[in-house]
Amino acid sequence: MKMRAMVGWGVGSFTSAALVGAVSLLHMRFMTDSLGIAIGVAGLLVVLSKVYDAILDPLMGVASDRTRTPWGRYRPYLIVGALLAAVSVTMLFNVPTSLARGGIITWSCLSLLIYSTAYTMFRIPYLALGRAITQDFGERSRLMTFSVIGSSIGTMAATSAIPFLLAGFGSDRSAHALLAWLVTGFVALGGIATFLMIESEGEESGSQSRAHFTMAEAWRAVAANRAFRALIGFKVLLFSGLALHGAAIPYFTRHALHATDFSLGSVFLMQTLAMMASQPVWVRVASRIGRRKGLIAAALMEAIAILAWFLVPAGQPSPWLQLIGGFEGLALDGIMFGLYTMLSDTMDLACSDPAAPGQDGILAGVFVMVEKATSALGTFLFSTIMAWAGFISASDAGTIQPATVTTGIIAAIALIPAGAALLACLILRDKPVRT
């Protein structure tokens, strides 16, 4: 396994993490607190874009599996997807001031659809390339270490550096527009670097795939892979809760704790630093107790961290916010490491059947589709809870909210997500057998 390819894999993880981190953390709040879009409408726009994205994921997986170019099956999508994603980020946060309310909603909807398309074009071929880089079981853990490190740095850039800068620039509409250009540059350069560093050599050898197979064949192969089904079931429950939890965080710091975006950034800074520092720990944990048990342990830790948000005092949020952020980062690192190593292992399971078509792309497509679907569900739940609680959207970020909003935010950030994490662990309690 070449070091150049491993670093390129890490850069790709950085690119996707920076992209999705900035948009997921800030865009919905930008729509409600800076553009004045009602939270129910804003939530609907996000949900529709994610449903569209989820439908697109398996189609992208099949298309990439069937692609044949001089640069391989997957690599061309990396550069096209990253450049389109850069354009979409600029559109999301640079809404023309001349637009009326209907025009703002239309612009936001179109921008979200472009963003969803671009992310899918980059993310799914990127995941499918993981198995092509190495088929060695031991080397794969090392490769995933680069992925988690890249993801951690990308997340830190998007969820820590950007809020810090927003706090300094005023957190208003113009500050969001300016910082979107910074994210745009990172995403574009990251996509180009990933394309160049992950060479096409070995890509085809990573999977004995047929040039053509039907969507029905691909779905039957997914259904027959019990280990993959268990992994997906776990991910559906856990990530639905995490999506709800993540949607609530920027609202919790602003409207429940009345803290600045500097506090928001500090939470994710501690989270990211903990993720980076704990990576060797989770590699050792997986080698000792197994990847499945390590993943369950990480999910249980995440449930504890999520519940701790309920205990943060409004009058004195520091250092409790930062401590919880660090503990949550430790748990999330174990979750991401476990998920992606187990994904590659389930790809091995699928390819061990000589009668089955090459499925790296379709498995990656379904895996990412779940992320989009659960993100849509979490966003829908959050916007619904906030609408019931009486959240007031406005172009002034300092708008005073009714007391019921704080209650709704606490339920969304702590109580419901912790329950989902505990239920997810039950999905993986039995070791899947090969079928």
C-alpha positions in Angstrom: 0.0 0.0 0.0 1.6 3.3 -1.1 1.9 6.2 1.3 0.8 8.5 -1.5 -2.5 6.7 -1.8 -3.0 6.7 2.0 -2.4 10.4 2.2 -4.7 11.0 -0.8 -7.4 8.9 1.0 -7.0 11.2 4.0 -7.2 14.3 1.9 -10.5 13.0 0.4 -11.8 12.4 3.9 -10.8 16.0 4.8 -12.6 17.4 1.8 -15.9 15.6 2.4 -15.8 16.3 6.1 -15.1 20.0 5.6 -17.9 20.2 3.1 -20.6 18.4 5.0 -19.5 19.9 8.4 -19.9 23.5 7.3 -23.2 23.0 5.6 -24.8 20.7 8.2 -23.8 22.8 11.1 -24.6 26.3 9.8 -26.9 26.3 6.8 -30.2 25.6 8.5 -29.6 28.2 11.2 -28.4 30.6 8.5 -31.8 30.2 6.7 -33.8 30.7 9.9 -31.7 33.4 11.7 -30.2 35.3 8.8 -32.6 34.8 5.8 -35.8 34.8 7.9 -37.1 31.6 6.4 -39.7 29.9 8.8 -38.1 26.9 10.5 -40.8 24.6 9.1 -40.0 25.7 5.6 -36.2 25.6 6.1 -36.5 22.1 7.6 -38.7 21.0 4.6 -36.1 22.3 2.1 -33.3 20.4 3.9 -35.4 17.2 4.1 -36.4 17.3 0.4 -32.8 17.8 -0.6 -31.7 14.8 1.5 -34.4 12.6 0.2 -33.4 13.4 -3.3 -29.8 12.8 -2.3 -30.7 9.4 -0.8 -32.4 8.3 -3.9 -29.4 9.4 -6.0 -26.9 7.4 -3.8 -27.5 3.9 -5.1 -27.8 5.1 -8.6 -24.4 6.8 -8.3 -23.0 3.5 -6.9 -24.2 1.5 -9.8 -23.1 4.1 -12.3 -19.6 4.3 -10.8 -19.3 0.5 -10.8 -20.1 0.4 -14.5 -17.8 3.4 -15.5 -14.7 2.6 -17.5 -12.2 5.4 -18.2 -8.4 5.6 -18.5 -8.4 7.0 -14.9 -10.3 4.1 -13.5 -13.9 3.6 -12.5 -14.1 6.0 -9.5 -11.4 8.7 -9.7 -13.0 10.9 -12.4 -16.0 11.5 -10.2 -13.8 12.8 -7.4 -12.7 15.9 -9.2 -16.1 16.6 -10.9 -17.9 16.2 -7.6 -15.5 18.4 -5.6 -15.6 21.3 -8.1 -19.4 21.2 -8.3 -19.5 21.1 -4.5 -17.4 24.2 -4.3 -19.9 26.0 -6.5 -22.8 24.9 -4.4 -21.2 26.1 -1.1 -20.8 29.6 -2.6 -24.5 29.5 -3.6 -25.8 28.3 -0.3 -24.4 31.2 1.7 -24.2 33.9 -0.9 -28.0 34.6 -1.4 -28.6 37.8 -3.5 -30.0 40.5 -1.3 -32.3 41.7 -4.1 -34.4 38.5 -3.9 -37.8 38.6 -2.3 -39.0 35.9 0.2 -40.1 33.5 -2.6 -36.9 34.1 -4.5 -34.8 33.4 -1.4 -36.6 30.1 -0.8 -36.2 29.1 -4.5 -32.5 30.0 -4.5 -31.9 28.0 -1.2 -33.8 25.0 -2.6 -31.8 25.0 -5.9 -28.5 25.4 -4.0 -29.3 22.5 -1.7 -30.1 20.2 -4.7 -26.8 21.2 -6.4 -24.9 20.6 -3.1 -26.6 17.2 -2.7 -25.7 16.1 -6.2 -22.1 17.2 -5.9 -21.6 15.5 -2.5 -22.9 12.2 -3.9 -20.7 12.4 -6.9 -17.7 12.7 -4.7 -18.5 10.7 -1.6 -19.6 7.4 -3.0 -16.8 6.8 -5.5 -14.4 7.9 -2.8 -15.7 5.2 -0.4 -15.6 2.6 -3.1 -12.0 3.3 -3.7 -11.1 2.3 -0.2 -11.1 -1.4 -1.0 -9.2 -0.8 -4.2 -6.3 0.8 -2.3 -5.7 -2.3 -0.2 -7.4 -5.7 0.3 -5.2 -6.6 3.3 -7.2 -6.9 6.5 -4.5 -5.4 8.7 -3.5 -2.6 6.3 -7.1 -1.5 6.1 -7.1 -0.4 9.8 -4.0 1.7 9.0 -5.8 3.2 5.9 -8.9 4.0 8.0 -6.6 5.8 10.4 -5.7 8.2 7.6 -9.4 8.6 6.9 -10.3 9.5 10.4 -7.4 11.9 10.7 -8.4 13.6 7.5 -12.0 13.7 8.6 -11.0 15.2 12.0 -9.0 18.0 10.4 -11.8 18.7 7.9 -14.4 18.7 10.7 -12.2 21.0 12.8 -11.8 23.5 10.0 -15.6 23.5 9.3 -17.0 23.3 12.8 -14.4 25.1 14.9 -12.5 27.6 12.7 -15.6 28.8 10.9 -17.6 29.5 14.1 -14.6 31.2 15.6 -14.3 33.5 12.5 -18.1 34.0 12.5 -18.0 35.2 16.1 -15.3 37.7 15.1 -17.1 38.9 12.0 -20.5 39.3 13.7 -22.3 36.0 12.7 -24.5 38.0 10.3 -25.5 37.3 6.6 -22.4 39.0 5.2 -20.0 37.0 7.5 -21.5 33.7 6.3 -21.1 34.8 2.7 -17.5 35.7 3.1 -16.5 32.5 4.9 -18.3 30.4 2.3 -15.6 31.4 -0.1 -13.0 30.0 2.2 -14.8 26.6 2.4 -15.1 26.7 -1.4 -11.4 26.9 -1.9 -10.6 24.1 0.5 -13.2 21.8 -1.1 -12.0 22.5 -4.7 -8.3 22.0 -3.9 -9.0 18.9 -1.8 -10.9 17.2 -4.6 -8.1 17.9 -7.1 -5.5 16.6 -4.7 -7.4 13.4 -4.0 -7.8 12.7 -7.7 -4.0 13.2 -8.3 -2.8 11.2 -5.2 -4.9 8.1 -5.5 -3.6 6.5 -8.6 -5.6 4.3 -10.9 -3.2 1.4 -10.5 -4.9 -1.4 -8.6 -8.3 0.0 -8.8 -9.7 -2.6 -11.1 -7.9 -5.4 -9.2 -9.7 -4.5 -6.0 -12.9 -6.0 -7.3 -13.7 -8.7 -9.8 -16.6 -6.8 -11.2 -18.8 -7.3 -14.2 -19.0 -4.5 -16.7 -22.8 -4.5 -16.6 -25.3 -5.7 -14.0 -28.8 -4.6 -13.2 -30.0 -2.6 -10.2 -32.2 -5.6 -9.2 -29.1 -7.8 -9.1 -27.3 -5.2 -7.0 -30.1 -4.9 -4.4 -30.4 -8.7 -4.2 -26.7 -8.9 -3.4 -27.2 -6.2 -0.7 -30.1 -8.1 0.8 -28.1 -11.4 0.9 -25.2 -9.8 2.9 -26.3 -10.3 6.5 -23.3 -8.5 7.9 -24.0 -5.5 5.8 -27.7 -5.5 6.8 -26.8 -5.5 10.5 -24.3 -2.6 9.9 -27.0 -0.6 8.1 -29.6 -1.3 10.8 -27.2 0.0 13.4 -26.4 3.0 11.4 -30.0 3.9 10.7 -30.8 4.1 14.4 -27.6 5.7 15.6 -27.3 8.3 12.8 -31.0 9.3 13.1 -30.3 10.3 16.7 -27.0 11.9 15.8 -28.6 14.0 13.0 -31.2 15.3 15.5 -28.5 16.0 18.1 -26.3 17.8 15.5 -29.2 19.9 14.2 -29.9 21.1 17.7 -26.4 22.0 18.8 -26.1 25.5 17.1 -29.6 26.4 18.3 -28.8 25.1 21.8 -25.7 27.3 22.2 -27.4 30.4 20.8 -31.0 30.1 22.1 -30.8 27.9 25.2 -27.4 29.0 26.6 -27.3 32.4 25.0 -23.6 31.9 24.2 -21.7 33.2 21.2 -20.5 31.2 18.2 -17.1 31.2 19.9 -18.6 28.7 22.4 -20.0 26.7 19.5 -16.6 26.5 17.9 -14.9 25.5 21.1 -17.1 22.5 21.5 -16.2 21.2 18.1 -12.5 22.1 18.6 -12.4 19.8 21.6 -14.4 17.2 19.9 -12.0 17.1 16.9 -8.9 17.1 19.0 -10.2 14.2 21.0 -11.0 12.3 17.8 -7.5 12.8 16.5 -5.8 11.9 19.8 -7.9 8.7 20.3 -7.4 7.1 16.9 -4.5 4.8 18.0 -6.6 3.8 21.0 -9.5 2.5 18.9 -7.1 0.6 16.6 -5.9 -1.2 19.7 -9.4 -1.7 21.0 -10.5 -3.2 17.7 -7.5 -5.6 17.6 -8.2 -6.8 21.2 -12.0 -7.2 21.3 -12.9 -7.0 17.7 -14.3 -4.3 15.4 -18.0 -5.1 16.2 -17.6 -4.9 20.0 -15.4 -1.9 19.7 -18.1 -0.2 17.7 -20.7 -1.1 20.3 -18.5 0.3 23.1 -18.1 3.6 21.2 -21.9 3.9 20.7 -22.5 3.4 24.4 -20.0 6.1 25.2 -21.7 8.4 22.7 -25.1 7.8 24.5 -23.5 8.9 27.8 -22.0 12.0 26.1 -25.3 13.0 24.5 -27.1 12.8 27.8 -24.5 15.0 29.4 -25.7 17.9 27.3 -28.9 17.9 29.4 -26.8 18.9 32.5 -25.0 22.0 31.0 -25.9 25.0 33.1 -27.2 28.0 31.1 -25.4 30.6 33.3 -22.0 28.9 33.2 -21.7 26.7 30.1 -17.9 26.6 30.2 -16.0 24.4 30.8 -18.8 21.8 30.7 -19.4 22.3 27.0 -15.8 21.8 26.1 -15.5 18.7 28.4 -18.6 17.1 26.8 -17.3 18.0 23.4 -14.0 16.2 24.1 -15.7 13.1 25.5 -18.1 13.0 22.5 -15.2 13.3 20.2 -13.6 10.2 21.8 -16.8 8.2 21.2 -17.4 9.5 17.7 -13.9 8.6 16.6 -14.6 5.0 17.7 -17.9 5.0 15.8 -16.4 6.3 12.6 -13.4 4.0 12.7 -15.6 1.0 13.4 -18.2 1.8 10.7 -15.7 2.3 7.9 -13.6 -0.7 8.7 -16.6 -2.9 8.9 -18.0 -1.5 5.6 -14.8 -2.6 3.8 -15.1 -6.0 5.5 -18.6 -6.4 4.2 -17.4 -5.5 0.8 -15.0 -8.5 1.1 -17.9 -10.7 2.1 -19.8 -9.6 -1.1 -16.9 -10.2 -3.4 -16.2 -13.7 -1.9 -19.2 -14.9 -3.9 -18.0 -15.6 -7.4 -21.6 -15.6 -8.6 -22.3 -12.1 -7.4 -21.4 -9.0 -9.3 -18.8 -6.5 -8.1 -20.6 -4.5 -5.5 -18.2 -2.0 -4.0 -20.0 0.9 -5.5 -23.5 -0.2 -4.7 -22.6 -1.1 -1.1 -21.0 2.3 -0.7 -24.1 3.9 -2.3 -26.4 2.3 0.1 -24.1 3.1 3.0 -24.1 6.8 2.1 -27.8 6.7 1.3 -28.4 5.8 4.9 -26.4 8.9 6.0 -28.6 11.1 3.8 -31.9 9.4 4.8 -31.1 9.6 8.6 -30.0 13.2 8.2 -33.3 14.0 6.5 -35.2 12.3 9.3 -33.2 14.0 12.0 -33.7 17.4 10.4 -37.4 16.8 10.0 -37.7 15.8 13.6 -35.8 18.8 14.8 -37.8 21.3 12.6 -41.1 19.7 13.7 -40.1 19.9 17.4 -39.1 23.5 17.1 -42.3 24.4 15.2 -44.4 22.8 17.9 -42.3 24.6 20.5 -43.0 28.0 18.9 -39.6 28.9 17.4 -39.5 32.4 15.9 -37.5 32.8 12.6 -36.2 36.2 11.8 -33.4 38.1 10.1 -32.1 39.2 13.5 -30.1 36.4 15.2 -30.9 38.0 18.6 -34.6 37.4 18.5 -35.9 36.3 22.0 -37.6 32.8 21.9 -40.4 31.6 24.2 -39.4 29.3 27.0 -41.0 26.3 25.3 -38.2 26.5 22.7 -35.6 25.7 25.3 -37.5 22.6 26.3 -37.8 21.4 22.8 -34.1 22.0 22.1 -33.1 19.9 25.2 -35.3 17.0 24.1 -33.7 17.2 20.6 -30.1 17.5 21.7 -30.1 15.0 24.5 -33.0 12.8 25.4 -34.2 11.4 22.0 -30.7 10.9 20.5 -29.4 9.0 23.6 -32.3 6.6 23.3 -31.6 6.0 19.7 -27.9 5.2 20.4 -28.8 2.6 23.0 -31.3 0.9 20.7 -28.7 0.9 17.9 -26.4 -1.2 20.1 -29.0 -4.0 20.2 -28.7 -4.4 16.4 -25.1 -5.5 16.7 -25.4 -7.6 19.8 -25.1 -10.8 17.8 -22.2 -11.5 15.6 -23.5 -11.7 12.0 -22.7 -14.9 10.1 -21.9 -15.2 6.4 -24.8 -16.1 4.2 
